[in-house]
Amino acid sequence: MNEYHVVTVSVSSILTLQLKKYKIMTRNELKNLWFSIPKQVSKKEIKVIVVDTNGGFYKITTDVVGYYSSSSHYVGENVLENVLNRIKVNDGVNDLSEYELIIK
C-alpha cells in the first residue's frame, strides 16, 4: 500500500500540527471508481438531418441514450430530393421519419 502524509501547519495563538493520510490509488481503482459514478439517465434525444442545398450534402446525427452516430453524405445536385426519398424508404433499421429535418 502506497501512502503519503500531508502535514499542514496553522499558526494561531497556539501552534497546531495536523497530519492527514491519503491513499495513492492504482489505475484500476481509479477506473472502477470512475465507472461506478451514476450516469445521467434523463438525456435529451437528438435525431437530426441537416441538408445543405448549396453544398450538395447532408448530415445525419443520432444522439440517444447509449448510442451516438454522425454521418455525412455528399450527393451533389438534387440533395433535397435524395434525402426525402431516403426518409420515405423505411428499411426497418434506419427509420428516418422520426428525425427532424433542417434545410440550409
N, C-alpha and C positions, 0 to 999 in steps of 0.2 A: 504494500500500500504506500503510495507516494503521498505524503502530506507536507505542507509547509505552514509556517507560522507567520502571522502578521502581527506586528507589535505597533500599537497606537499609544501615543503618549499625549495626555491632555494636561495643560498647565492651568491650574486654578489656585485657589487658596491652599489646596492640598494637592501634591503631586500624585497622580494616579497612573497606573500602568495596566493596560488591558492586553490580554493575549487571546487571539482567536485562531482556531484550527480550521483549515479548509482542505477538502479532499480534492486532489487532482484527478479528474475523470478521464477515462480512456475514450478513444474514438467511438467504440461500440456503445459505451454507456451514454455518451452524448447523443449518438444516433437514436438509440432506444428512447431516450428522454424526449427528443425532438418529435419522433413519430407517435409518442403517447399523448401529445398535446391534442385536445379536442379540436376538430376541424369545423369550419363554418359550414353549416348544412343549408342554410337559407340563402343560397346563391341565386342571383337572377340569371335566368337562362337567356342566352343571346343566340338568335338564329337569323342571320342577315345575308342577303345577296346584294352586293353593290355593283351596279353596272355603270361603266364609263363609256358613254356612247362616242365621245370624241377619240378616245384612245383605242377603242375596239376590244376591250377586255372586261371581264367580270371577276369578282372575288366572292367566294362563299365562305362564311365564317360560322362555325358552330362552337359554342362555349356553354356546355351544360355540366351538371354535377358529374364528376368523374371522367369527363371527356372533353378534349379540345381539338379542333381541326380547322385549318385555314388553307384554302387552295385558290390559286389564281389561274385563269384560263384566257388565252388570247384567241380571239375569233376573227378580228378584223371588222369588215363591214357586216351589217345585219346582226350586231351583237345582241340587241334587244330581242329580236325575233328568235335568235338561238336560245336565249335564256328563257323566254316564255314557252318555247317548245319543250325545253328541259323540265320546266315546272309542271307542264301538263302530263308528261310521261312519269308515272309513278312505278318504279321498278321493284317496289317492296322493301328496298334497302334505304334509299335516299328519297324521302318524301319531302320535296322542296315546297309543297303547297303551304306548309306551316311557317315558312321563312318570310321575314319582312323584306320587301323589295325596295331598294333605294336606287334611283336613276340620277346620274350626274350629267 
